[in-house]
Amino acid sequence: MLNRIVRLLLVACLATGTLWAANDPFVGKWIVNPSKSKPTDQMKVEVAGANKYTITFAPGAADTIVADGSDQPGLLGTTFSIAVEGPNNWKVTRKKGGRTLLTANWTLSGDGKTLTDAYTEYEDDGSILNLHYVYERTAGSSGFPGTWVSVSEGVNAVIELQVQPYGGDGLSFNSPAAQVTKNIKFDGMDYPDLGPNATPGSASSGRRVNARSLEITDKFQGKTMDTRQIELSKDLKTLTMTVRLVGQSKPKTILVFDRE
């Protein structure tokens, strides 16, 4: 009798999980709304030697580079370069396997208080993401060294997010352009990121806050890097993703998606 009850409970749990997945309001194809989205950023530039700089883009994510325009070892198997094109102009480039991942043209204002960043990211599928950042100096006095916080941003891209059922009550998040998939069960366990561009050692865990809200925690080698709050509108037609880096109070990115 006890074994029969256990089997019945197991079947009931599996049936409930499948029903949840089939009716999960997050499931679907989502397209970013550029006019409503807001990427933000914070970075620190420090002098590390003669014509040498350490640039910190996020907690635990820093490149130390000689500014001579050459490709040098960078984060996560990439190369990074800084080309000084004038007293107030730097061009930075990141590559992987010889392929350019991003370029950014940094320009200082005459008074040294503002830094503009014309940023271009090149996806594997040939699509291009263009962002325009304007930073204000919060530390440092002159030149590029200092702490910079973005004050205005814009998105000019077609970003697609596909959400599918995974493992009963879990969800699979896939961005075709990024070629990274996050398969997550909401049990507090870490699940490795998958796909051609997934970083070895990267993983994610998740929890359901309520019926229309999720929290995803992204980790690298067991260390938390950021959290993602994913919320659905009441009519289930809009998905908002807010990304916060560890140690930064201001959201890194707010992306608003419309259901296709």
MIMISE-894349 format. One record per residue: y, x, z of N, C-alpha, C in turn; residue number from 1. Coordinates in steps of 0.02 Angstrom, whole numbers, plus 50000, padded with zeros to 5 digits. Atoms other than C-alpha are relative to their C-alpha. Example, Ala and Ser with C-alpha at 12.3 -4.5 7.8 and 13.67 -1.06 7.14 Angstrom:
BEGIN
- n_py; n_px; n_pz; ca_py; ca_px; ca_pz; c_py; c_px; c_pz; nr
- 49941; 50045; 50000; 49775; 50615; 50390; 50060; 50045; 50000; 1
- 49941; 49958; 49997; 49947; 50684; 50357; 50055; 49961; 50037; 2
END
This chain:
BEGIN
- n_py; n_px; n_pz; ca_py; ca_px; ca_pz; c_py; c_px; c_pz; nr
- 49940; 50041; 50000; 50000; 50000; 50000; 50063; 50043; 50000; 1
- 49941; 49957; 49997; 50123; 50138; 50045; 50013; 50034; 49934; 2
- 49991; 49967; 50064; 50092; 50231; 49881; 50027; 49951; 49948; 3
- 49977; 50050; 50048; 50117; 50069; 49783; 50075; 49985; 50010; 4
- 49929; 50012; 49985; 50284; 50038; 49871; 50043; 50058; 49975; 5
- 49962; 49941; 50023; 50341; 50216; 49834; 50007; 49999; 49924; 6
- 49997; 50003; 50073; 50296; 50195; 49649; 50049; 49947; 49977; 7
- 49954; 50054; 50019; 50390; 50030; 49640; 50073; 50021; 50011; 8
- 49932; 49977; 49986; 50544; 50108; 49721; 50022; 50051; 49948; 9
- 49983; 49950; 50050; 50537; 50254; 49599; 50017; 49968; 49934; 10
- 49986; 50036; 50063; 50527; 50137; 49449; 50067; 49965; 50004; 11
- 49936; 50035; 49992; 50673; 50036; 49518; 50058; 50048; 49994; 12
- 49946; 49950; 50004; 50778; 50194; 49538; 50010; 50024; 49929; 13
- 49994; 49978; 50069; 50738; 50252; 49362; 50032; 49946; 49957; 14
- 49972; 50055; 50039; 50779; 50081; 49291; 50074; 49993; 50012; 15
- 49929; 50004; 49983; 50944; 50077; 49384; 50039; 50056; 49968; 16
- 49966; 49944; 50031; 50989; 50251; 49322; 50009; 49990; 49926; 17
- 49995; 50011; 50072; 50951; 50205; 49141; 50052; 49946; 49984; 18
- 49951; 50053; 50011; 51052; 50044; 49155; 50071; 50026; 50009; 19
- 49934; 49970; 49988; 51198; 50142; 49229; 50022; 50041; 49940; 20
- 49983; 49957; 50056; 51192; 50269; 49087; 50019; 49960; 49939; 21
- 49987; 50040; 50060; 51185; 50135; 48953; 50067; 49964; 50004; 22
- 49938; 50038; 49991; 51335; 50045; 49027; 50056; 50043; 50030; 23
- 49950; 49956; 49969; 51431; 50196; 49091; 50066; 49996; 49961; 24
- 49937; 50008; 50036; 51615; 50166; 49048; 50029; 50064; 49971; 25
- 49974; 49936; 50026; 51645; 50352; 49017; 49969; 50018; 49932; 26
- 50036; 49984; 50061; 51521; 50356; 48872; 50041; 49978; 49939; 27
- 49965; 50016; 50062; 51601; 50362; 48699; 50032; 50062; 49970; 28
- 49963; 49947; 50033; 51708; 50466; 48582; 50074; 49991; 50014; 29
- 49930; 50002; 49978; 51883; 50510; 48640; 50041; 50050; 49959; 30
- 49955; 49958; 50039; 52030; 50582; 48540; 50064; 50010; 50039; 31
- 49941; 49985; 49960; 52176; 50670; 48625; 50062; 49966; 49971; 32
- 49935; 50028; 50019; 52347; 50586; 48621; 50052; 50054; 50014; 33
- 49954; 49943; 49988; 52468; 50733; 48596; 50065; 49980; 50035; 34
- 49936; 50020; 49971; 52623; 50634; 48645; 49996; 49987; 50074; 35
- 50008; 50015; 49929; 52551; 50592; 48816; 49970; 50058; 50040; 36
- 50034; 49945; 49967; 52464; 50757; 48854; 50050; 50055; 50020; 37
- 49954; 49950; 49973; 52541; 50899; 48952; 49963; 50061; 50026; 38
- 50028; 49937; 49974; 52469; 51075; 48962; 50054; 50039; 50037; 39
- 49953; 49958; 49963; 52554; 51184; 49093; 49967; 50067; 50013; 40
- 50028; 49933; 49992; 52531; 51366; 49138; 50039; 50039; 50051; 41
- 49969; 49951; 49956; 52567; 51503; 49263; 49967; 50067; 49988; 42
- 50028; 49933; 50009; 52545; 51690; 49239; 50042; 50052; 50035; 43
- 49965; 49944; 49967; 52590; 51855; 49321; 49990; 50063; 49958; 44
- 50002; 49936; 50036; 52632; 52018; 49232; 50021; 50055; 50049; 45
- 49985; 49946; 49953; 52625; 52178; 49337; 49994; 50067; 49966; 46
- 50004; 49932; 50026; 52657; 52360; 49295; 49940; 50035; 50032; 47
- 50061; 49967; 49976; 52493; 52458; 49309; 49999; 50074; 49982; 48
- 49996; 49930; 50020; 52551; 52628; 49243; 50050; 50007; 49944; 49
- 49954; 49988; 50055; 52649; 52706; 49101; 49982; 49957; 49941; 50
- 50012; 50046; 50057; 52662; 52571; 48967; 49935; 49961; 50008; 51
- 50063; 50034; 49985; 52514; 52486; 49053; 50015; 49941; 50046; 52
- 49984; 50061; 49963; 52512; 52309; 49122; 49936; 49962; 50019; 53
- 50052; 50047; 49980; 52398; 52190; 49218; 50028; 49930; 49994; 54
- 49978; 50069; 50011; 52414; 52010; 49161; 49948; 49954; 50030; 55
- 50045; 50048; 49966; 52338; 51876; 49274; 50015; 49930; 49975; 56
- 49992; 50067; 50029; 52311; 51709; 49188; 49975; 49945; 50047; 57
- 50029; 50048; 49953; 52212; 51624; 49326; 49969; 50040; 50057; 58
- 50031; 49963; 49945; 52136; 51670; 49495; 49936; 50035; 49978; 59
- 50059; 49962; 50018; 52012; 51810; 49464; 49994; 50015; 49926; 60
- 50002; 49990; 50072; 52054; 51816; 49278; 50060; 50042; 49979; 61
- 49945; 49955; 50016; 52158; 51969; 49234; 49978; 50052; 49950; 62
- 50010; 49945; 50047; 52172; 52096; 49093; 50048; 50057; 50017; 63
- 49957; 49942; 49991; 52239; 52273; 49118; 50000; 50039; 49934; 64
- 49995; 49978; 50069; 52301; 52338; 48951; 50058; 50048; 49990; 65
- 49946; 49957; 50024; 52402; 52481; 48876; 50033; 49965; 49942; 66
- 49963; 50038; 50051; 52538; 52403; 48769; 50013; 50044; 49939; 67
- 49993; 49958; 50059; 52505; 52505; 48611; 49975; 49964; 49937; 68
- 50022; 50038; 50058; 52442; 52366; 48496; 49926; 50005; 49984; 69
- 50071; 49991; 50016; 52260; 52422; 48500; 49958; 49949; 50038; 70
- 50047; 50046; 49968; 52112; 52309; 48542; 49964; 50038; 50056; 71
- 50030; 49968; 49941; 52050; 52351; 48718; 49956; 49950; 50036; 72
- 50045; 50046; 49965; 51910; 52279; 48827; 50038; 49952; 50045; 73
- 49966; 50052; 49961; 51964; 52115; 48905; 49950; 49957; 50037; 74
- 50041; 50046; 49961; 51895; 51967; 49000; 49940; 49974; 49960; 75
- 50059; 50036; 50025; 51720; 51898; 48969; 49978; 50022; 49930; 76
- 50025; 49973; 50063; 51672; 52013; 48826; 50048; 49996; 49942; 77
- 49949; 50002; 50053; 51834; 51993; 48729; 50037; 50066; 49997; 78
- 49951; 49946; 50002; 51962; 52120; 48672; 50069; 49969; 50005; 79
- 49932; 50024; 49990; 52146; 52103; 48712; 50048; 50055; 49979; 80
- 49950; 49951; 50021; 52299; 52187; 48640; 50070; 49974; 50013; 81
- 49929; 50015; 49994; 52486; 52194; 48671; 50037; 50044; 49951; 82
- 49959; 49962; 50048; 52600; 52246; 48528; 50073; 49987; 50018; 83
- 49929; 50005; 49984; 52780; 52282; 48578; 50039; 49999; 49934; 84
- 49964; 50007; 50064; 52884; 52217; 48432; 50075; 50003; 50008; 85
- 49928; 49994; 49986; 53054; 52239; 48515; 50009; 49998; 50075; 86
- 49988; 49998; 49927; 53135; 52253; 48687; 49986; 49933; 50034; 87
- 50011; 50067; 49971; 53116; 52065; 48712; 49944; 49962; 49966; 88
- 50052; 50034; 50038; 52964; 52030; 48603; 49932; 50035; 50007; 89
- 50069; 49976; 49999; 52777; 52052; 48633; 49957; 49953; 49959; 90
- 50052; 50041; 50031; 52632; 51992; 48528; 49934; 50018; 50032; 91
- 50064; 49988; 49968; 52468; 51971; 48620; 49945; 49966; 49958; 92
- 50055; 50025; 50041; 52300; 51945; 48534; 49935; 50008; 50038; 93
- 50067; 49995; 49970; 52127; 51906; 48601; 49948; 49987; 49946; 94
- 50054; 50006; 50050; 51969; 51930; 48496; 49932; 50002; 50036; 95
- 50069; 49994; 49977; 51782; 51915; 48519; 49956; 50012; 49939; 96
- 50042; 49983; 50057; 51658; 51998; 48403; 50041; 50012; 49937; 97
- 49956; 49988; 50057; 51804; 52045; 48291; 50037; 49940; 49974; 98
- 49966; 50061; 50023; 51858; 51864; 48268; 50058; 49984; 50046; 99
- 49941; 50016; 49959; 52032; 51815; 48326; 49992; 49932; 50033; 100
- 50004; 50063; 49962; 52025; 51684; 48463; 50068; 49969; 50010; 101
- 49932; 50025; 49989; 52211; 51672; 48497; 50051; 50055; 49987; 102
- 49941; 49956; 50003; 52380; 51748; 48465; 50056; 49965; 50037; 103
- 49943; 50029; 49964; 52539; 51724; 48565; 50060; 50047; 49991; 104
- 49938; 49962; 50007; 52716; 51780; 48528; 50045; 49984; 50059; 105
- 49960; 50009; 49940; 52814; 51806; 48689; 50071; 50027; 49986; 106
- 49930; 49981; 50010; 53004; 51812; 48684; 50040; 49988; 50064; 107
- 49958; 50006; 49941; 53121; 51846; 48830; 50070; 49978; 49980; 108
- 49931; 50019; 50011; 53291; 51764; 48841; 50045; 50060; 50016; 109
- 49954; 49945; 49989; 53445; 51876; 48846; 50010; 50016; 50073; 110
- 49990; 49987; 49929; 53465; 51854; 49034; 49935; 50015; 50037; 111
- 50064; 49982; 49970; 53280; 51887; 49065; 49971; 49948; 50046; 112
- 50023; 50052; 49953; 53255; 51723; 49159; 49949; 49952; 49969; 113
- 50044; 50047; 50035; 53156; 51630; 49026; 49956; 50037; 49951; 114
- 50047; 49972; 50047; 53002; 51674; 48925; 49971; 49943; 49958; 115
- 50031; 50050; 50043; 52946; 51572; 48774; 49936; 50029; 49970; 116
- 50065; 49980; 50024; 52767; 51579; 48712; 49980; 49954; 49943; 117
- 50026; 50036; 50058; 52719; 51524; 48536; 49927; 50017; 49995; 118
- 50072; 49987; 49989; 52531; 51508; 48564; 49960; 49966; 49945; 119
- 50045; 50029; 50050; 52398; 51482; 48430; 49929; 50018; 50017; 120
- 50071; 49990; 49985; 52212; 51459; 48464; 49959; 49980; 49940; 121
- 50040; 50011; 50060; 52083; 51470; 48325; 49928; 49980; 50020; 122
- 50066; 50025; 49981; 51925; 51364; 48347; 49948; 50020; 49948; 123
- 50054; 49980; 50045; 51755; 51402; 48270; 49995; 49956; 49938; 124
- 50007; 50046; 50056; 51762; 51248; 48159; 50059; 50004; 49951; 125
- 49943; 49991; 50044; 51924; 51308; 48078; 50062; 49963; 50022; 126
- 49941; 50036; 49975; 52039; 51193; 48176; 50045; 50048; 50040; 127
- 49950; 49957; 49967; 52197; 51266; 48254; 50037; 49959; 50052; 128
- 49963; 50030; 49946; 52278; 51224; 48419; 50065; 50038; 50009; 129
- 49935; 49969; 49990; 52465; 51259; 48430; 50033; 49972; 50063; 130
- 49965; 50019; 49940; 52556; 51256; 48596; 50065; 50039; 50005; 131
- 49936; 49966; 49990; 52734; 51297; 48641; 50017; 49996; 50074; 132
- 49985; 49996; 49929; 52765; 51355; 48819; 50070; 50029; 50011; 133
- 49937; 49970; 49976; 52931; 51389; 48903; 49991; 50013; 50074; 134
- 50010; 49980; 49931; 52918; 51486; 49066; 50067; 50017; 50033; 135
- 49944; 49976; 49960; 53044; 51515; 49204; 49975; 50053; 50048; 136
- 50019; 49946; 49955; 53041; 51673; 49308; 50006; 49976; 50073; 137
- 49998; 50016; 49929; 52995; 51644; 49490; 49995; 50064; 50043; 138
- 50001; 49936; 49965; 52974; 51829; 49536; 50013; 50055; 49948; 139
- 49982; 49946; 50045; 53033; 51994; 49463; 50073; 49993; 49980; 140
- 49928; 50000; 50015; 53205; 52041; 49398; 50016; 50013; 49927; 141
- 49984; 49984; 50070; 53195; 52108; 49220; 49936; 50015; 49961; 142
- 50057; 49986; 50042; 53080; 52132; 49073; 49944; 49949; 50009; 143
- 50056; 50047; 49997; 52910; 52049; 49056; 49966; 49999; 50069; 144
- 50032; 50003; 49935; 52843; 52100; 49229; 50032; 49946; 50044; 145
- 49976; 50053; 49957; 52857; 51955; 49351; 49949; 49943; 50002; 146
- 50040; 50061; 49997; 52783; 51785; 49392; 50036; 49946; 49961; 147
- 49971; 50048; 50046; 52809; 51650; 49263; 49965; 49932; 50006; 148
- 50027; 50068; 49996; 52786; 51461; 49275; 50030; 49960; 49943; 149
- 49977; 50038; 50057; 52795; 51348; 49123; 50038; 49938; 50023; 150
- 49958; 50057; 49982; 52927; 51211; 49126; 50002; 49948; 49944; 151
- 50005; 50050; 50054; 52900; 51126; 48957; 49944; 50020; 49954; 152
- 50059; 49986; 50041; 52749; 51111; 48846; 49991; 49946; 49948; 153
- 50016; 50051; 50050; 52682; 51020; 48695; 49933; 50014; 49970; 154
- 50065; 49994; 50031; 52515; 50987; 48613; 50005; 49980; 49928; 155
- 50002; 50017; 50071; 52491; 50990; 48425; 49930; 50016; 49976; 156
- 50070; 49987; 50018; 52305; 50972; 48393; 49962; 49935; 49999; 157
- 50047; 50055; 49998; 52161; 50854; 48361; 49942; 50024; 50044; 158
- 50052; 49980; 49953; 52048; 50874; 48513; 49954; 49940; 50011; 159
- 50049; 50054; 49993; 51889; 50770; 48518; 49955; 50015; 50059; 160
- 50045; 49995; 49943; 51786; 50740; 48674; 49945; 49947; 49992; 161
- 50056; 50046; 50005; 51613; 50663; 48661; 49964; 49997; 50067; 162
- 50034; 50010; 49936; 51532; 50590; 48818; 49938; 49957; 49987; 163
- 50063; 50034; 50011; 51349; 50539; 48815; 49960; 49997; 50066; 164
- 50042; 50002; 49940; 51220; 50487; 48947; 49958; 50064; 50006; 165
- 50041; 49941; 49989; 51122; 50629; 49026; 49959; 49990; 50064; 166
- 50043; 49999; 49941; 50973; 50626; 49143; 50006; 49941; 50046; 167
- 49996; 50059; 49957; 50980; 50448; 49207; 50071; 49980; 50014; 168
- 49932; 50019; 49982; 51148; 50433; 49294; 50050; 50055; 49986; 169
- 49954; 49945; 50016; 51223; 50597; 49229; 50037; 49988; 49935; 170
- 49960; 50004; 50061; 51343; 50629; 49086; 50001; 50069; 49966; 171
- 49993; 49940; 50041; 51355; 50756; 48945; 50068; 50000; 49968; 172
- 49933; 49993; 50029; 51529; 50817; 48896; 49998; 50053; 49946; 173
- 50003; 49952; 50056; 51544; 50900; 48726; 50065; 49997; 49960; 174
- 49943; 49994; 50045; 51694; 50962; 48629; 49977; 50039; 49939; 175
- 50027; 49967; 50059; 51635; 51000; 48451; 50039; 50062; 49979; 176
- 49960; 49942; 50020; 51780; 51118; 48415; 49988; 50060; 50045; 177
- 50010; 49946; 49952; 51752; 51220; 48573; 49928; 50025; 50000; 178
- 50072; 49984; 50001; 51561; 51219; 48551; 49975; 50020; 50069; 179
- 50024; 49993; 49932; 51532; 51206; 48738; 49980; 49931; 50025; 180
- 50024; 50064; 49973; 51429; 51067; 48819; 49989; 50007; 50075; 181
- 50012; 50004; 49928; 51429; 51020; 49003; 49955; 49940; 50013; 182
- 50048; 50052; 49981; 51274; 50922; 49055; 49999; 49997; 50077; 183
- 49991; 50003; 49928; 51303; 50860; 49232; 49966; 49939; 50030; 184
- 50025; 50055; 49958; 51205; 50755; 49356; 50043; 49999; 50063; 185
- 49953; 50006; 49944; 51311; 50690; 49499; 49964; 50004; 50067; 186
- 50039; 49988; 49940; 51204; 50764; 49636; 50025; 50061; 50039; 187
- 49971; 49942; 49965; 51316; 50910; 49690; 49971; 50066; 49978; 188
- 50031; 49939; 50023; 51206; 51037; 49601; 50038; 50029; 49941; 189
- 49967; 49966; 50055; 51272; 51167; 49478; 49955; 49998; 49938; 190
- 50037; 50002; 50063; 51220; 51147; 49295; 50034; 50047; 49951; 191
- 49969; 49949; 50044; 51247; 51292; 49172; 50031; 49969; 49938; 192
- 49968; 50020; 50063; 51367; 51268; 49027; 49956; 50023; 49942; 193
- 50042; 49985; 50057; 51279; 51266; 48858; 50042; 50003; 49936; 194
- 49967; 49998; 50064; 51326; 51303; 48678; 50018; 50070; 49979; 195
- 49986; 49933; 50027; 51374; 51450; 48565; 50057; 50036; 50036; 196
- 49942; 49968; 49969; 51539; 51480; 48656; 49999; 49995; 50076; 197
- 50004; 50003; 49927; 51478; 51449; 48834; 49999; 50070; 50029; 198
- 49997; 49934; 49968; 51517; 51595; 48948; 49941; 50009; 50047; 199
- 50056; 49988; 49954; 51362; 51670; 49032; 50024; 50001; 50072; 200
- 49979; 50003; 49930; 51373; 51632; 49217; 50044; 49941; 50017; 201
- 49958; 50058; 49987; 51480; 51476; 49195; 49957; 49939; 50012; 202
- 50037; 50059; 49982; 51421; 51313; 49271; 50047; 49947; 50027; 203
- 49959; 50055; 49976; 51485; 51144; 49328; 49959; 49955; 50045; 204
- 50030; 50051; 49958; 51447; 51016; 49462; 50047; 49940; 50000; 205
- 49957; 50059; 50002; 51511; 50839; 49480; 49983; 49949; 50052; 206
- 50012; 50057; 49956; 51530; 50686; 49587; 50039; 49940; 49974; 207
- 49965; 50062; 50018; 51578; 50506; 49556; 50044; 49980; 50059; 208
- 49954; 50020; 49947; 51733; 50465; 49657; 49997; 49924; 50007; 209
- 50010; 50072; 50001; 51721; 50282; 49607; 49980; 49981; 49929; 210
- 50026; 50023; 50064; 51674; 50176; 49455; 50041; 50026; 49941; 211
- 49957; 49978; 50055; 51822; 50241; 49352; 50028; 50070; 50011; 212
- 49973; 49934; 49985; 51847; 50416; 49423; 49944; 50050; 50014; 213
- 50047; 49946; 49990; 51749; 50579; 49416; 50037; 50063; 50023; 214
- 49973; 49934; 49984; 51778; 50752; 49489; 49949; 50052; 49979; 215
- 50043; 49946; 50025; 51705; 50903; 49398; 50026; 50066; 50026; 216
- 49982; 49933; 49976; 51704; 51077; 49475; 49970; 50052; 49954; 217
- 50022; 49947; 50045; 51695; 51225; 49355; 49995; 50065; 50039; 218
- 50012; 49938; 49964; 51623; 51389; 49420; 49982; 50056; 49952; 219
- 50022; 49940; 50037; 51595; 51566; 49358; 49967; 50046; 50050; 220
- 50041; 49958; 49956; 51457; 51668; 49440; 50005; 49975; 50072; 221
- 50001; 50032; 49934; 51458; 51545; 49585; 50068; 49990; 50032; 222
- 49933; 50006; 49971; 51646; 51555; 49615; 50038; 49944; 49965; 223
- 49962; 50057; 50028; 51751; 51398; 49592; 50063; 50025; 49964; 224
- 49941; 49981; 50040; 51881; 51421; 49454; 50050; 49943; 49993; 225
- 49955; 50056; 50007; 51952; 51247; 49432; 49963; 49935; 50015; 226
- 50028; 50067; 49994; 51926; 51062; 49461; 50032; 49955; 49948; 227
- 49977; 50047; 50050; 51942; 50921; 49335; 49994; 49929; 50027; 228
- 50000; 50070; 49982; 51992; 50746; 49385; 50000; 49959; 49935; 229
- 50006; 50040; 50061; 51936; 50623; 49251; 50003; 49926; 50020; 230
- 49988; 50069; 49979; 52001; 50446; 49266; 50007; 49954; 49939; 231
- 49995; 50051; 50052; 51984; 50289; 49159; 50053; 49949; 50018; 232
- 49953; 50055; 49989; 52120; 50159; 49138; 49961; 49936; 50015; 233
- 50033; 50063; 49981; 52083; 49982; 49198; 49967; 49966; 49940; 234
- 50029; 50031; 50059; 52053; 49924; 49019; 49947; 50043; 49966; 235
- 50053; 49954; 50024; 51933; 50073; 48991; 50014; 50028; 49931; 236
- 49983; 49976; 50067; 52028; 50123; 48834; 50033; 50069; 50001; 237
- 49966; 49936; 49993; 52114; 50280; 48901; 49965; 50042; 50053; 238
- 50030; 49953; 49953; 52039; 50434; 48985; 50050; 50056; 50012; 239
- 49953; 49947; 49981; 52150; 50557; 49079; 49963; 50055; 50037; 240
- 50032; 49942; 49969; 52087; 50732; 49122; 50054; 50046; 50027; 241
- 49952; 49956; 49967; 52187; 50834; 49248; 49964; 50061; 50026; 242
- 50033; 49937; 49982; 52137; 51017; 49268; 50045; 50039; 50048; 243
- 49963; 49960; 49951; 52190; 51115; 49422; 49962; 50065; 50014; 244
- 50030; 49935; 49984; 52156; 51301; 49444; 50002; 50011; 50075; 245
- 50002; 49983; 49929; 52108; 51367; 49614; 50063; 50040; 50019; 246
- 49942; 49964; 49976; 52261; 51423; 49710; 50066; 49981; 49968; 247
- 49939; 50022; 50033; 52386; 51335; 49597; 50010; 49926; 50014; 248
- 49986; 50069; 49982; 52469; 51174; 49654; 50015; 49957; 49939; 249
- 49981; 50037; 50059; 52534; 51125; 49483; 49940; 49995; 49953; 250
- 50057; 50006; 50046; 52403; 51055; 49362; 50007; 50048; 49941; 251
- 50002; 49956; 50058; 52352; 51178; 49227; 50009; 49960; 49936; 252
- 49998; 50041; 50061; 52330; 51040; 49099; 49990; 49927; 50018; 253
- 50013; 50071; 49997; 52343; 50852; 49087; 49990; 49976; 49928; 254
- 50017; 50025; 50067; 52255; 50783; 48933; 49986; 49925; 50003; 255
- 50010; 50072; 50003; 52262; 50599; 48889; 49964; 49985; 49935; 256
- 50041; 50016; 50058; 52127; 50534; 48771; 49999; 49925; 49989; 257
- 50010; 50070; 50018; 52115; 50369; 48679; 49929; 49990; 49974; 258
- 50068; 50014; 50023; 51946; 50289; 48648; 50001; 49986; 49924; 259
- 50003; 50011; 50073; 51899; 50298; 48463; 49963; 49936; 49984; 260
END
